[in-house]
Amino acid sequence: MKSKILNKIMFVKTGWSDLYEGGYVLGNHTYLKQIANIGHEIYNFKRTRNGFCAYIPPSAGSCPQLSGRDAEDWFVVFLARENGNGQLCVVGYYENARIYDKLQIRPEYEYEQFDTDNDGEKFQYCIESKNAFRMPLERRRDWVIRKDLCKHISSTPLVYVKGPKSKDEPWRKDFVDIAERLLNDDDSYVRPFPNVDAATRCRIEIAAVNKVCEYYEERGFHIVDRQKDNCGYDLLVTKGGKEFHVEVKGSSSNQFRLYLTLNEYNHMNATPKWRLAAVKNVLDKDCELKIFNKDDFEEMFDVRPIEWVAEEKIEHE
């Protein structure tokens, strides 16, 4: 697979948080200490109905001054000092982000009761994206910024390293390399795969199953729903002498990336009747459906375990 090339890259320095979904952030910024570590960046990786919204401290008294196409399609890497005063680490990134030249009110206020800051003001943002990735705590030390690069972002909340407002300098190219390695890293823990709430996940699953049923019905197949039978697949699809055991997976992003349970994985290896029906951009009109048999699946996907079960050993007398 070819590496993805990024055309606009920005590095942003923010306060340190485990989750960025509320609570507080740690940092040496004067304003954080003055307001008990409750800064607007505490929600930088909290999912909204339409994606993610991030706050960065205004640079030179204002938000990044970008407009038109220059303000769109940015890859934004967020950095923070470990526990507020340690080494500078990557804590996450936004893909295809839009940058605003004025602070915006967070969208939660439009559809729910939402917190205000210590001054009673609504939380704000100036970067938004549909796809964000928060670096797990255990991986942040793998992405520490070199000391010689830290000086270029020590006195400013952001640096442009590629695209508008950037210059052709060796240190900026080093930052570009970090961003591209982040995006193209093969480690499954360092790939954009945003968490979704239960209601959205339900919508995704229903939309995916409906799309797959529509696909097979148009081709004259008979469909039996097996989702509640714990049999290792979702749909029994038959036509004449043909029979397929179809596992359905849906994603709201533009990337085929999915989880298989042990039961589903075992069934894939148990019968040649197994098929995977994967739908990406499943909530959009231009969603894409692909059908894989086992050989196609193994050629298309890099499959690896990310969790193991540990049970206490029972000694028998």
Backbone torsions as a table, in degrees:
resi	resn	phi	psi	omega
1	MET	NA	131.5	-178.8
2	LYS	-73.3	144.2	177.8
3	SER	-69.5	143.9	178.8
4	LYS	-81.6	134.0	179.8
5	ILE	-96.1	132.1	180.0
6	LEU	-102.3	134.3	-177.0
7	ASN	-99.8	-25.6	-179.7
8	LYS	-132.9	119.3	-176.5
9	ILE	-132.9	132.1	177.7
10	MET	-131.4	137.4	173.6
11	PHE	-107.6	132.6	-175.8
12	VAL	-122.4	135.2	176.6
13	LYS	-100.0	131.7	-176.7
14	THR	-137.7	178.5	175.2
15	GLY	-76.3	165.4	-177.3
16	TRP	-91.2	133.4	175.2
17	SER	-147.9	151.7	176.2
18	ASP	-70.9	-44.9	-172.0
19	LEU	-119.9	-26.7	-175.1
20	TYR	57.6	37.5	177.0
21	GLU	-121.3	19.4	-178.2
22	GLY	131.0	-177.2	178.9
23	GLY	91.6	-111.5	-179.7
24	TYR	-155.3	167.1	175.6
25	VAL	-125.1	153.5	179.6
26	LEU	-109.2	139.5	178.6
27	GLY	-178.2	167.6	179.6
28	ASN	-90.0	1.8	-179.0
29	HIS	-64.0	137.2	-179.2
30	THR	-58.6	-42.3	-176.2
31	TYR	-66.0	-31.4	178.1
32	LEU	-67.3	-42.9	-179.2
33	LYS	-67.5	-31.3	-178.3
34	GLN	-73.0	-27.4	-176.9
35	ILE	-115.6	33.3	173.6
36	ALA	58.5	39.4	174.8
37	ASN	63.7	21.1	175.8
38	ILE	-105.0	90.5	178.3
39	GLY	-105.0	165.3	-177.2
40	HIS	-66.2	-16.8	179.2
41	GLU	-77.7	-0.8	179.2
42	ILE	-62.5	-17.6	-179.3
43	TYR	-110.0	22.0	-174.1
44	ASN	-62.9	-22.4	179.1
45	PHE	-126.0	29.3	174.0
46	LYS	-89.9	127.3	-178.6
47	ARG	-73.8	134.5	171.3
48	THR	-105.0	-175.5	179.3
49	ARG	-63.7	-27.5	-175.3
50	ASN	-113.8	5.0	180.0
51	GLY	141.3	-129.9	-174.8
52	PHE	-135.1	149.8	-180.0
53	CYS	-133.1	131.6	-177.1
54	ALA	-123.1	142.5	175.3
55	TYR	-105.3	138.7	169.0
56	ILE	-129.9	144.5	178.6
57	PRO	-57.3	136.7	180.0
58	PRO	-55.9	135.8	177.9
59	SER	-93.7	126.3	-179.3
60	ALA	55.2	36.0	175.2
61	GLY	85.0	3.6	-179.0
62	SER	-150.8	168.8	175.4
63	CYS	-71.8	167.7	174.9
64	PRO	-53.2	130.0	-176.4
65	GLN	-89.8	81.0	178.2
66	LEU	-127.1	145.3	-179.7
67	SER	-145.8	164.5	178.2
68	GLY	60.1	-141.9	-179.4
69	ARG	-66.4	-25.4	178.5
70	ASP	-62.5	-22.3	-176.9
71	ALA	-91.6	0.0	-174.9
72	GLU	-112.5	158.4	171.7
73	ASP	62.8	45.8	177.2
74	TRP	-95.1	144.0	168.0
75	PHE	-98.7	113.3	-173.0
76	VAL	-112.2	118.8	178.7
77	VAL	-101.2	127.8	-179.1
78	PHE	-99.2	130.7	178.9
79	LEU	-117.1	149.7	174.7
80	ALA	-153.3	153.5	177.0
81	ARG	-82.5	130.5	-176.4
82	GLU	-54.0	123.6	-177.8
83	ASN	55.3	24.1	173.5
84	GLY	94.3	-22.7	-176.5
85	ASN	-142.7	9.4	-177.7
86	GLY	-94.3	-148.3	-178.5
87	GLN	-72.8	149.9	-177.3
88	LEU	-80.5	122.0	-174.5
89	CYS	-124.9	158.1	168.4
90	VAL	-76.0	127.5	178.7
91	VAL	-113.2	-3.2	177.6
92	GLY	158.5	179.8	177.1
93	TYR	-156.6	158.8	173.2
94	TYR	-111.6	141.6	173.3
95	GLU	-106.6	146.6	175.6
96	ASN	48.6	46.7	-174.9
97	ALA	-83.6	153.6	173.2
98	ARG	-107.1	137.3	-178.9
99	ILE	-108.9	130.3	178.6
100	TYR	-100.4	144.7	178.4
101	ASP	-90.3	0.0	174.3
102	LYS	-138.6	146.9	178.8
103	LEU	-64.4	138.5	-179.8
104	GLN	-111.8	151.5	174.9
105	ILE	-78.8	132.6	-178.7
106	ARG	-55.8	144.1	-173.4
107	PRO	-69.7	-18.8	-177.8
108	GLU	-56.7	-30.0	-177.4
109	TYR	-65.3	-17.7	-179.2
110	GLU	-77.7	-23.3	-173.1
111	TYR	-136.0	4.5	177.3
112	GLU	-157.7	164.3	172.1
113	GLN	-76.0	127.0	-173.0
114	PHE	-133.1	151.9	-177.1
115	ASP	-63.0	162.2	169.2
116	THR	-120.2	166.4	-179.8
117	ASP	-77.1	-176.3	-175.7
118	ASN	-64.8	-18.5	177.3
119	ASP	-93.9	3.6	-178.7
120	GLY	80.8	10.6	-179.2
121	GLU	-91.7	152.2	178.2
122	LYS	-72.0	145.0	178.0
123	PHE	-69.4	146.1	-173.6
124	GLN	-127.3	171.6	179.0
125	TYR	-153.8	165.6	174.8
126	CYS	-141.0	4.8	175.2
127	ILE	-132.8	137.3	176.3
128	GLU	-139.1	152.4	179.7
129	SER	-157.7	151.4	175.2
130	LYS	-82.5	-18.5	-174.6
131	ASN	-132.3	118.9	-179.7
132	ALA	-134.2	155.2	177.1
133	PHE	-132.8	123.9	175.8
134	ARG	-98.1	124.1	-178.9
135	MET	-68.6	126.4	176.6
136	PRO	-60.4	148.6	-177.9
137	LEU	-54.2	-41.3	-175.0
138	GLU	-70.0	-12.8	-179.7
139	ARG	-103.8	-9.4	-172.9
140	ARG	-65.0	-33.6	179.1
141	ARG	-70.1	-14.4	174.8
142	ASP	-77.5	-11.6	-175.7
143	TRP	-127.4	51.9	177.7
144	VAL	-82.7	136.0	179.9
145	ILE	-80.1	132.0	179.0
146	ARG	-57.1	146.6	-177.6
147	LYS	-60.2	-35.6	-178.6
148	ASP	-70.3	-19.5	176.5
149	LEU	-90.7	-27.1	-178.1
150	CYS	-57.8	-33.6	-176.0
151	LYS	-63.1	-23.6	-177.7
152	HIS	-78.8	-10.3	178.0
153	ILE	-128.2	13.4	-176.4
154	SER	-71.4	-32.4	-175.1
155	SER	-113.4	15.0	-179.4
156	THR	-143.8	148.4	-180.0
157	PRO	-78.1	-12.2	-179.0
158	LEU	-153.8	155.0	172.1
159	VAL	-136.4	139.1	173.1
160	TYR	-90.0	123.3	-177.2
161	VAL	-112.6	-13.7	175.1
162	LYS	-158.3	137.9	-179.5
163	GLY	100.8	-157.8	-179.2
164	PRO	-53.9	140.6	178.2
165	LYS	69.3	10.8	177.8
166	SER	-103.6	158.6	178.0
167	LYS	-123.3	162.3	-179.2
168	ASP	-86.2	86.9	-179.1
169	GLU	-130.0	144.4	-176.7
170	PRO	-55.2	-41.3	-176.9
171	TRP	-66.5	-32.5	177.0
172	ARG	-67.2	-36.0	178.4
173	LYS	-65.4	-31.6	176.0
174	ASP	-66.3	-39.2	175.8
175	PHE	-65.8	-39.6	177.4
176	VAL	-59.1	-42.0	179.5
177	ASP	-60.9	-40.5	178.2
178	ILE	-61.8	-45.7	-178.8
179	ALA	-62.1	-44.0	-177.6
180	GLU	-70.7	-33.0	175.4
181	ARG	-67.7	-36.6	176.5
182	LEU	-59.6	-49.4	-175.3
183	LEU	-69.5	-34.3	-174.1
184	ASN	-103.3	8.3	-179.4
185	ASP	-62.5	136.2	-178.0
186	ASP	-80.6	-14.1	-179.7
187	ASP	-65.9	126.1	-175.1
188	SER	-64.6	-15.7	177.8
189	TYR	-82.0	-12.2	-177.9
190	VAL	-119.4	59.8	176.1
191	ARG	-137.9	146.2	-179.3
192	PRO	-69.4	114.5	178.0
193	PHE	-149.5	79.7	-171.1
194	PRO	-63.8	141.1	172.4
195	ASN	-71.1	146.3	177.7
196	VAL	-125.6	153.8	179.3
197	ASP	-73.3	167.0	-174.0
198	ALA	-60.9	-39.3	-178.2
199	ALA	-65.3	-42.2	179.3
200	THR	-67.8	-40.7	177.8
201	ARG	-59.8	-39.5	177.9
202	CYS	-63.0	-43.5	178.0
203	ARG	-60.8	-41.1	-179.7
204	ILE	-63.4	-46.1	-178.4
205	GLU	-64.1	-43.4	179.8
206	ILE	-64.7	-43.8	-179.6
207	ALA	-63.2	-39.2	179.9
208	ALA	-65.8	-46.2	179.6
209	VAL	-62.5	-42.9	179.3
210	ASN	-61.4	-41.7	-179.8
211	LYS	-64.4	-42.0	-178.8
212	VAL	-69.8	-41.2	177.3
213	CYS	-61.0	-42.4	178.6
214	GLU	-60.6	-41.1	179.8
215	TYR	-60.2	-48.0	-176.4
216	TYR	-75.6	-35.7	178.5
217	GLU	-62.9	-39.2	178.2
218	GLU	-62.7	-20.5	-178.7
219	ARG	-104.1	13.3	172.2
220	GLY	82.1	16.9	-179.8
221	PHE	-85.8	151.1	171.8
222	HIS	-94.7	137.4	-173.4
223	ILE	-122.6	132.7	173.2
224	VAL	-119.9	125.4	-179.8
225	ASP	-76.8	119.3	-179.6
226	ARG	-114.4	16.1	-172.8
227	GLN	-59.7	-32.9	-176.5
228	LYS	-93.7	4.6	-173.8
229	ASP	-94.7	-3.8	179.1
230	ASN	52.4	44.1	-176.6
231	CYS	-102.7	1.9	176.8
232	GLY	96.8	2.3	176.0
233	TYR	-155.6	171.3	-171.6
234	ASP	-101.8	-40.2	-172.9
235	LEU	-130.4	132.5	171.0
236	LEU	-95.4	116.6	-172.5
237	VAL	-117.8	122.8	-176.7
238	THR	-133.7	152.5	175.3
239	LYS	-163.0	113.8	-176.7
240	GLY	60.2	-122.5	179.3
241	GLY	-93.4	3.8	-179.1
242	LYS	-89.3	140.5	175.6
243	GLU	-143.5	128.4	178.9
244	PHE	-127.3	141.0	173.9
245	HIS	-103.6	103.4	-167.7
246	VAL	-101.6	119.7	172.0
247	GLU	-93.7	126.8	-175.8
248	VAL	-104.9	130.9	175.5
249	LYS	-132.4	135.0	179.1
250	GLY	-124.9	150.3	177.4
251	SER	-139.3	139.6	177.1
252	SER	-84.8	-5.7	-179.3
253	SER	-98.6	176.9	-178.8
254	ASN	-93.1	37.0	-176.5
255	GLN	-143.8	131.5	172.8
256	PHE	-78.4	105.6	175.6
257	ARG	-148.9	127.7	-168.5
258	LEU	-148.8	163.5	176.5
259	TYR	-111.8	139.9	173.6
260	LEU	-116.2	134.1	172.4
261	THR	-75.2	166.2	178.1
262	LEU	-60.5	-39.2	178.9
263	ASN	-62.4	-43.6	179.1
264	GLU	-66.6	-42.1	-179.8
265	TYR	-64.1	-42.9	179.3
266	ASN	-64.1	-38.9	180.0
267	HIS	-67.8	-35.1	176.3
268	MET	-56.8	-40.0	-177.7
269	ASN	-85.3	-6.8	-174.0
270	ALA	-92.3	-23.6	-173.4
271	THR	-149.1	141.3	175.4
272	PRO	-72.2	-6.0	178.3
273	LYS	-77.5	-11.2	-176.5
274	TRP	-66.1	137.5	173.4
275	ARG	-137.9	146.4	171.5
276	LEU	-107.9	125.0	173.5
277	ALA	-109.3	106.8	-175.7
278	ALA	-110.1	132.8	-178.6
279	VAL	-123.5	121.0	175.3
280	LYS	-107.4	159.7	-171.5
281	ASN	52.6	40.6	-167.5
282	VAL	-64.9	-24.1	-179.3
283	LEU	-90.2	-0.2	179.8
284	ASP	-103.8	159.4	178.8
285	LYS	-65.2	-30.9	-177.5
286	ASP	-95.5	36.0	179.5
287	CYS	-64.2	157.3	-175.9
288	GLU	-123.8	127.8	180.0
289	LEU	-111.8	133.9	174.2
290	LYS	-132.9	142.2	179.4
291	ILE	-109.7	131.0	-179.2
292	PHE	-123.7	137.9	163.8
293	ASN	-90.4	-177.6	-173.8
294	LYS	-62.0	-43.2	-179.3
295	ASP	-64.3	-44.1	178.3
296	ASP	-61.8	-42.0	-178.7
297	PHE	-60.9	-47.4	-177.5
298	GLU	-68.4	-27.6	176.6
299	GLU	-77.1	-34.1	-175.1
300	MET	-82.6	-36.1	-170.2
301	PHE	-115.1	143.9	169.6
302	ASP	-93.4	109.9	-174.2
303	VAL	-103.0	128.5	178.6
304	ARG	-148.6	149.4	177.6
305	PRO	-74.8	140.5	176.3
306	ILE	-121.1	3.5	-178.6
307	GLU	-154.7	142.5	176.4
308	TRP	-127.8	152.5	176.7
309	VAL	-99.5	129.6	176.9
310	ALA	-116.1	119.6	179.7
311	GLU	-118.8	145.0	179.6
312	GLU	-63.4	134.9	179.0
313	LYS	-73.2	138.9	178.6
314	ILE	-109.9	119.4	-179.3
315	GLU	-84.1	132.5	178.3
316	HIS	-101.7	134.9	179.1
317	GLU	-76.4	NA	NA
